[in-house]
């Protein structure tokens, strides 16, 4: 066989292999885009409507209008805005072909920092509020007022806006070293010093403090409930062993009945605090699970470690955005007051829509 024919055959085989690999890569890329688009769309819709439901529940339900739930409502607001603004920007980045990421990412990243950072700081505020409520109840009911909670909430928002705009005004931002930017990532557009301070402020400090506080608070709450239950059982035994025929027995019975009512109120009050703390504990747990992977990847990369595959990075980014939509399911699953409020709101909305359709 002539050598020229061998060259042509070899060239054709190489071209066929290239076409096959290119086709497989294109299909994988298309599948990845479709999956990511569906995921982001689902998370965005869930975050918007779910957190809106939380805010309406707190606004319209008297049983939910206390300090912890004001902070939870602010957490829902941050997650709502993340779903309404940050996730659509991420979808636009994913679907818009030929998008100039060098111009787009410096806008999308600060938006994500403001809402994500405010959400994290708010979890820290809730943890401190729970500590004061359970450890120093008198101090809590005397000094933790609605006005001060609102001031704390505003402080969190203002501080995160200030931190997020620093790269835009000249500190913390960098131009990407790579020619083609494929993804909006912090290490690509932000300096290591800025990312380090940012992560300390919105990740490391909140997570560390929250873990310490909740391990402490769970022990205190269980101890309080156990002591109150022991007192109630003790009074019940004394009541059963006292003769009710004499006048003194009736006075003891009345006194014991009053004590039992006081203890029952204490138990209900403590149970309410424990219920609120349990709900927030689950919120914090999911926050750590979903946020920690991307933080670890960025830190390892900044320290000169190996870079994670792009597919892993995209999955961890999806996880951190998923954190914005899980809280509504936690509220519904761990707090009966929220469940009742959600059912009432949804029922009212459905009734309104049906009446609107019927009238037409």
VOPATI-644461 format. One line per 3 residues: their letters; for each residue x, y, z of N, C-alpha, C. Coordinates in steps of 0.1 Angstrom, whole numbers. Example, Ala and Ser with C-alpha at 12.3 -4.5 7.8 and 13.67 -1.06 7.14 Angstrom:
<lumtis>
as = 132 -57 78 123 -45 78 132 -33 78; 128 -22 71 137 -11 71 129 0 79
</lumtis>
This chain:
<lumtis>
xxx = 9 -12 0 0 0 0 9 12 0; 6 22 -9 15 34 -9 14 41 4; 26 48 7 27 56 19 17 67 20
xxx = 13 73 8 4 84 8 -10 79 13; -13 67 8 -26 62 13 -27 60 28; -16 55 33 -15 53 48 -17 66 55
xxx = -10 77 50 -12 90 56 -26 95 56; -33 93 45 -47 97 44 -56 89 53; -53 76 54 -61 67 63 -59 72 78
xxx = -46 74 81 -43 78 95 -49 92 98; -49 101 88 -55 114 90 -70 113 92; -77 104 84 -91 102 86 -95 96 99
xxx = -86 86 104 -89 80 117 -88 91 128; -77 99 127 -75 110 137 -87 119 137; -92 123 125 -103 132 124 -116 126 130
xxx = -118 113 127 -130 106 132 -129 106 148; -117 103 153 -116 103 168 -118 117 174; -113 127 167 -115 141 172 -130 144 172
xxx = -137 141 160 -151 144 159 -159 136 170; -155 124 173 -162 116 183 -161 122 197; -148 126 200 -145 132 213 -152 146 214
xxx = -152 153 203 -159 166 204 -174 165 206; -180 154 199 -194 152 201 -197 148 215; -189 139 221 -191 135 235 -190 147 244
xxx = -180 155 242 -178 167 251 -190 177 249; -194 179 237 -206 188 235 -218 183 242; -221 169 241 -232 164 247 -231 165 262
xxx = -219 162 268 -218 164 283 -220 178 287; -214 187 279 -216 202 282 -230 206 281; -237 201 271 -252 204 270 -260 198 282
xxx = -257 185 285 -264 179 296 -261 187 309; -248 190 311 -245 198 324 -252 211 324; -253 218 313 -260 231 313 -275 229 316
xxx = -281 219 310 -295 217 312 -298 213 327; -290 205 333 -291 201 347 -289 213 356; -278 220 353 -276 232 362 -287 243 360
xxx = -292 244 348 -303 254 346 -315 250 354; -319 238 353 -331 233 360 -329 234 376; -317 231 380 -314 232 394 -314 247 399
xxx = -308 256 392 -308 270 396 -322 276 395; -330 272 385 -343 277 384 -352 272 396; -350 259 399 -358 254 410 -354 261 423
xxx = -341 262 426 -336 269 438 -341 283 439; -341 290 427 -345 304 427 -360 305 430; -368 297 424 -382 298 427 -386 294 441
xxx = -379 284 446 -381 279 460 -377 290 470; -365 296 467 -360 306 476 -370 319 476; -375 322 464 -383 334 463 -397 332 470
xxx = -404 322 466 -417 319 472 -417 314 486; -407 305 489 -406 300 502 -403 310 513; -393 318 510 -389 329 520 -399 340 520
xxx = -406 343 509 -417 352 510 -428 347 519; -430 334 519 -440 328 528 -436 329 542; -423 328 545 -418 329 559 -421 344 564
xxx = -417 353 555 -419 367 559 -434 371 561; -442 366 553 -457 369 555 -462 362 567; -457 350 570 -461 343 582 -458 351 595
xxx = -445 356 595 -441 364 607 -449 377 608; -452 383 596 -459 395 596 -474 394 601; -480 383 597 -494 381 600 -498 372 611
xxx = -489 365 617 -492 356 628 -486 361 641; -495 363 651 -491 369 664 -482 360 671; -484 347 671 -475 337 678 -461 337 673
xxx = -459 342 661 -445 343 655 -439 356 657; -445 366 663 -440 379 664 -432 381 677; -420 375 677 -411 378 688 -397 378 682
xxx = -387 382 691 -374 386 686 -367 375 677; -368 363 681 -361 352 673 -367 352 659; -380 353 658 -386 352 645 -384 365 636
xxx = -382 377 643 -378 388 635 -364 386 628; -355 380 636 -342 377 630 -343 366 619; -352 356 621 -355 346 611 -361 352 599
xxx = -370 362 601 -376 369 589 -365 377 582; -356 383 589 -345 390 582 -336 380 574; -334 368 580 -327 357 573 -334 353 560
xxx = -348 352 561 -356 349 550 -355 360 539; -354 373 543 -353 384 534 -340 383 526; -329 380 533 -316 379 526 -316 367 516
xxx = -322 356 520 -323 344 511 -333 347 500; -343 355 503 -353 359 492 -346 367 481; -338 377 485 -330 385 476 -320 377 469
xxx = -314 367 475 -304 359 469 -311 351 458; -323 346 460 -330 338 450 -336 347 439; -339 360 442 -345 369 433 -335 376 424
xxx = -323 378 429 -313 385 422 -300 377 418; -294 371 429 -281 364 426 -283 352 417; -293 344 420 -294 332 412 -298 335 397
xxx = -307 345 395 -309 349 381 -297 353 373; -288 360 381 -275 364 375 -267 352 371; -267 342 380 -259 330 378 -265 323 366
xxx = -278 322 365 -285 316 353 -281 324 340; -281 337 341 -277 345 329 -263 342 325; -254 340 335 -240 337 332 -239 323 325
xxx = -248 314 329 -248 300 324 -253 299 310; -264 307 307 -271 305 295 -266 315 284; -261 326 287 -257 336 278 -244 333 271
xxx = -244 328 259 -232 325 252 -225 338 247; -212 337 248 -204 349 245 -204 360 255; -209 357 267 -210 368 277 -195 372 282
xxx = -193 385 283 -181 391 287 -180 390 302; -174 379 307 -174 376 322 -165 386 329; -155 392 322 -146 402 328 -154 414 332
xxx = -165 417 325 -173 428 329 -185 424 338; -190 412 336 -202 407 343 -199 403 357; -188 396 359 -185 390 372 -183 401 383
xxx = -176 412 380 -174 422 391 -188 428 395; -198 426 388 -212 430 392 -219 418 400; -218 406 394 -225 395 401 -219 391 414
xxx = -206 392 415 -199 387 428 -203 396 440; -202 409 439 -207 417 450 -221 415 454; -230 413 445 -244 410 448 -245 398 456
xxx = -238 387 452 -237 375 460 -231 377 474; -221 385 475 -215 388 488 -224 395 497; -232 404 493 -241 412 501 -251 403 507
xxx = -258 395 499 -269 387 504 -265 375 511; -254 368 506 -249 356 513 -243 360 526; -235 371 526 -228 375 539 -238 380 549
xxx = -249 387 545 -259 391 554 -266 379 560; -269 369 552 -275 357 557 -267 350 568; -253 350 565 -244 343 575 -243 351 588
xxx = -242 365 587 -242 373 599 -255 372 607; -266 371 600 -278 370 607 -279 357 615; -273 346 610 -273 334 618 -265 336 630
xxx = -254 343 629 -246 347 641 -254 355 651; -262 365 646 -270 373 655 -280 364 662; -286 355 655 -297 346 661 -290 338 672
xxx = -278 333 670 -271 325 680 -269 333 693; -264 345 691 -262 353 703 -275 357 710; -285 359 702 -298 362 708 -304 350 716
xxx = -302 338 711 -306 326 718 -298 324 731; -285 327 731 -277 326 743 -282 335 754; -285 348 750 -289 358 760 -303 353 766
xxx = -312 349 757 -326 345 761 -326 334 771; -317 324 769 -317 312 777 -308 313 790; -296 320 787 -287 321 798 -290 332 808
xxx = -295 344 803 -298 355 811 -312 360 807; -322 353 811 -336 357 807 -340 371 811; -336 375 824 -340 388 829 -334 399 820
xxx = -321 397 817 -314 407 809 -320 407 795; -324 395 790 -330 395 777 -343 403 776; -353 400 785 -365 407 784 -365 422 788
xxx = -354 426 794 -352 440 798 -345 448 787; -335 442 780 -327 450 771 -328 446 757; -333 434 754 -334 430 740 -348 434 735
xxx = -348 446 730 -361 452 725 -361 451 709; -373 453 704 -375 453 690 -367 463 683; -366 475 689 -358 486 683 -343 482 682
xxx = -338 476 692 -324 472 692 -321 461 682; -331 452 681 -330 441 671 -329 447 657; -338 456 654 -339 463 641 -325 470 638
xxx = -320 477 649 -307 483 647 -296 473 644; -296 462 650 -286 451 648 -288 446 633; -300 444 629 -303 440 615 -297 450 605
xxx = -300 462 607 -295 473 598 -280 473 598; -274 471 610 -259 471 610 -253 460 602; -259 448 602 -255 437 594 -256 440 579
xxx = -267 446 574 -268 450 560 -258 460 556; -257 471 564 -247 482 561 -233 477 560; -229 468 569 -215 463 570 -213 455 557
xxx = -222 447 553 -220 438 542 -220 446 529; -228 456 528 -227 465 516 -214 472 515; -209 476 526 -195 483 527 -184 473 522
xxx = -185 461 528 -175 451 524 -176 447 509; -188 446 504 -189 441 490 -185 452 480; -186 465 483 -182 475 473 -167 478 474
xxx = -160 473 483 -145 476 484 -138 473 472; -140 461 465 -132 458 453 -135 469 442; -148 474 442 -152 483 431 -145 497 433
xxx = -142 500 445 -136 513 448 -120 512 449; -115 501 446 -100 500 445 -93 491 455; -100 484 464 -93 475 473 -99 461 473
xxx = -91 452 469 -95 438 469 -99 432 455; -100 440 445 -103 435 432 -90 433 423; -91 424 414 -79 421 405 -85 418 391
xxx = -77 420 381 -80 415 368 -76 401 366; -85 393 360 -81 378 358 -68 377 350; -60 367 354 -47 365 347 -49 356 335
xxx = -60 348 335 -63 339 323 -70 347 313; -67 343 300 -73 351 289 -88 348 288; -92 335 289 -106 332 289 -111 328 302
xxx = -121 336 308 -127 333 321 -139 325 318; -140 313 325 -151 304 323 -161 304 334; -158 310 345 -167 309 357 -165 321 366
xxx = -175 327 372 -174 338 382 -169 332 395; -156 332 398 -152 327 411 -144 338 418; -144 337 431 -138 347 440 -123 348 437
xxx = -115 336 437 -101 337 434 -97 343 421; -106 343 411 -103 349 398 -104 364 398; -113 370 406 -115 384 405 -112 392 418
xxx = -108 385 429 -105 391 442 -92 387 447; -85 396 454 -72 393 459 -73 383 471; -62 376 474 -62 367 484 -64 373 498
xxx = -59 385 500 -61 392 512 -75 396 515; -82 400 504 -96 404 505 -104 391 508; -102 380 501 -109 368 503 -107 363 517
xxx = -95 364 522 -92 359 536 -100 367 546; -100 380 545 -107 388 554 -122 386 553; -127 384 540 -141 382 538 -145 369 544
xxx = -137 358 542 -141 345 547 -141 345 563; -131 352 568 -130 353 583 -143 360 588; -147 370 581 -159 378 585 -172 371 584
xxx = -174 364 573 -187 359 570 -188 344 571; -177 337 572 -177 322 573 -171 317 586; -158 320 588 -150 313 599 -155 318 613
xxx = -157 331 615 -161 336 628 -176 332 630; -185 334 621 -199 329 624 -200 314 627; -193 306 619 -194 291 620 -188 287 634
xxx = -176 293 637 -170 289 650 -178 293 662; -183 305 662 -190 310 673 -204 303 674; -210 300 663 -223 293 664 -222 279 669
xxx = -211 272 665 -209 258 670 -207 258 685; -199 267 689 -196 268 704 -209 272 711; -216 282 707 -228 287 714 -239 276 715
xxx = -241 269 704 -252 259 704 -248 246 712; -236 243 712 -232 231 721 -235 235 736; -232 248 739 -235 253 752 -250 254 755
xxx = -257 260 746 -271 262 748 -279 250 749; -276 239 741 -283 227 742 -282 221 756; -270 222 762 -269 216 776 -277 224 786
xxx = -277 237 784 -285 246 794 -300 243 792; -305 242 780 -319 240 778 -324 226 783; -316 216 780 -320 203 786 -319 203 801
xxx = -310 210 807 -309 211 821 -321 218 827; -325 229 821 -337 237 825 -350 229 825; -352 222 813 -364 214 812 -364 203 822
xxx = -353 196 824 -352 185 834 -355 190 848; -350 202 852 -353 207 866 -367 210 868; -373 217 858 -387 221 859 -396 208 859
xxx = -393 198 851 -401 186 851 -400 179 865; -388 179 871 -386 173 884 -394 180 895; -394 193 894 -402 201 903 -417 198 902
xxx = -422 197 890 -436 194 887 -440 180 892; -431 171 890 -434 157 895 -434 157 910; -425 164 917 -424 165 931 -437 171 937
xxx = -442 182 931 -454 188 936 -466 179 934; -466 172 923 -477 163 920 -478 152 931; -466 147 935 -466 136 945 -471 141 959
xxx = -466 153 962 -471 159 975 -486 161 974; -491 165 963 -505 168 962 -513 155 963; -508 144 958 -516 132 958 -515 125 972
xxx = -505 129 980 -504 123 994 -511 131 1005; -516 142 1001 -523 151 1011 -538 148 1011; -543 147 1023 -557 145 1025 -565 158 1021
xxx = -575 156 1013 -583 167 1009 -595 170 1018; -597 162 1029 -608 164 1038 -607 176 1047; -595 179 1052 -593 190 1061 -591 204 1054
xxx = -593 215 1061 -592 228 1056 -577 230 1052; -568 225 1060 -554 227 1057 -550 220 1044; -556 209 1042 -554 201 1029 -559 209 1017
xxx = -570 216 1019 -576 224 1008 -566 236 1005; -561 242 1016 -552 253 1013 -539 248 1006; -534 236 1011 -522 231 1004 -525 227 989
xxx = -538 222 987 -542 219 974 -542 231 965; -547 242 970 -548 255 963 -534 260 960; -525 259 970 -512 264 968 -504 255 958
xxx = -506 242 959 -500 233 949 -505 236 935; -518 238 934 -524 241 921 -518 253 915; -516 264 923 -510 276 918 -496 274 914
xxx = -489 266 922 -475 263 918 -474 255 905; -484 246 904 -484 238 892 -486 246 879; -495 256 881 -498 265 870 -485 273 866
xxx = -479 278 877 -466 286 874 -456 277 867; -455 265 872 -445 256 866 -449 252 852; -462 251 849 -466 248 836 -463 259 826
xxx = -465 272 831 -461 283 823 -446 283 820; -438 280 831 -424 280 829 -420 269 818; -427 258 819 -424 247 810 -427 251 796
xxx = -439 257 794 -443 262 781 -433 272 775; -429 281 784 -420 292 780 -406 286 776; -401 276 784 -389 270 781 -390 262 769
xxx = -401 255 767 -403 247 755 -403 255 743; -409 267 744 -409 276 733 -395 281 729; -387 284 739 -373 288 736 -365 276 730
xxx = -368 264 736 -360 252 730 -365 249 716; -378 251 713 -383 249 700 -376 259 690; -376 271 694 -369 281 685 -355 278 683
xxx = -348 273 694 -334 270 693 -332 258 684; -341 248 685 -339 236 677 -341 239 662; -350 248 659 -352 252 645 -340 259 640
xxx = -334 268 647 -323 275 643 -310 266 642; -310 256 651 -298 247 651 -298 239 638; -310 235 633 -310 228 621 -306 237 609
xxx = -311 250 610 -307 259 600 -292 261 599; -286 262 611 -271 263 612 -264 251 607; -269 239 610 -263 227 605 -263 226 590
xxx = -274 229 584 -275 228 569 -265 239 563; -265 251 570 -256 261 565 -241 256 565; -237 249 575 -223 245 576 -221 234 565
xxx = -230 225 564 -228 214 554 -228 219 540; -236 229 536 -237 234 523 -227 244 519; -222 252 529 -213 263 526 -198 258 527
xxx = -195 249 536 -181 246 539 -173 241 527; -179 233 518 -171 227 507 -165 238 498; -172 248 494 -167 258 485 -156 266 492
xxx = -159 269 505 -149 276 513 -136 269 514; -137 256 516 -125 247 517 -117 247 504; -124 246 493 -118 246 480 -111 259 477
xxx = -117 270 480 -111 283 477 -99 285 486; -100 281 499 -88 283 508 -77 274 504; -79 262 500 -68 253 496 -61 259 483
xxx = -69 264 474 -64 270 462 -55 282 465; -60 291 475 -52 303 478 -39 299 485; -39 288 492 -27 284 499 -17 276 490
xxx = -20 276 477 -11 269 468 -14 255 466; -25 249 471 -28 235 469 -33 232 455; -37 220 453 -42 216 440 -56 222 437
xxx = -58 225 425 -71 231 421 -81 220 419; -93 222 423 -104 212 422 -109 212 407; -114 201 402 -119 201 389 -131 210 388
xxx = -133 216 376 -144 225 374 -158 220 377; -160 207 375 -172 200 378 -175 200 393; -165 198 401 -166 198 415 -169 212 420
xxx = -162 222 414 -165 236 418 -179 240 415; -184 236 404 -198 239 400 -208 233 410; -205 220 414 -214 213 423 -214 221 437
xxx = -202 225 441 -202 232 454 -208 245 454; -207 252 442 -214 265 441 -229 263 441; -234 252 435 -248 248 436 -252 246 450
xxx = -244 240 458 -247 237 472 -249 250 480; -240 259 478 -240 271 485 -253 279 482; -257 278 469 -270 285 466 -282 277 471
xxx = -281 264 472 -292 256 477 -295 260 492; -285 265 499 -287 269 513 -297 280 514; -300 287 503 -310 298 504 -324 293 504
xxx = -326 280 500 -340 275 498 -344 265 509; -334 260 517 -338 249 526 -344 254 538; -342 266 542 -347 271 555 -363 270 556
xxx = -370 273 545 -384 272 546 -389 258 549; -382 248 544 -386 234 547 -382 231 562; -372 237 567 -368 235 581 -379 241 590
xxx = -383 253 587 -393 259 595 -406 251 595; -410 246 583 -422 238 583 -421 225 589; -409 219 589 -407 206 595 -405 206 610
xxx = -400 217 616 -396 216 630 -404 226 638; -413 234 633 -420 243 641 -435 243 637; -444 239 646 -458 237 643 -464 251 640
xxx = -460 262 647 -465 275 645 -463 279 630; -451 277 625 -449 280 611 -457 271 601; -459 259 605 -467 250 596 -481 255 595
xxx = -487 259 607 -501 264 607 -502 277 599; -492 285 601 -492 298 594 -491 296 579; -482 287 574 -481 284 560 -494 279 554
xxx = -500 269 561 -512 264 556 -523 274 555; -524 283 565 -534 294 564 -531 303 553; -519 307 551 -515 317 540 -518 310 526
xxx = -514 298 524 -516 291 512 -531 289 509; -538 286 519 -553 284 518 -559 297 514; -555 308 520 -561 321 517 -557 325 502
xxx = -545 323 498 -541 326 484 -549 318 474; -550 305 477 -558 296 468 -573 301 467; -578 304 478 -592 309 479 -594 322 471
xxx = -584 331 472 -585 343 465 -584 341 450; -575 332 446 -573 329 431 -585 323 426; -591 313 433 -603 306 428 -615 316 427
xxx = -616 325 437 -627 335 436 -625 344 424; -612 348 422 -609 356 410 -613 350 397; -609 337 396 -613 329 384 -628 328 382
xxx = -634 325 393 -649 323 393 -656 335 389; -652 347 394 -658 359 391 -657 363 376; -646 359 370 -644 361 356 -653 352 348
</lumtis>
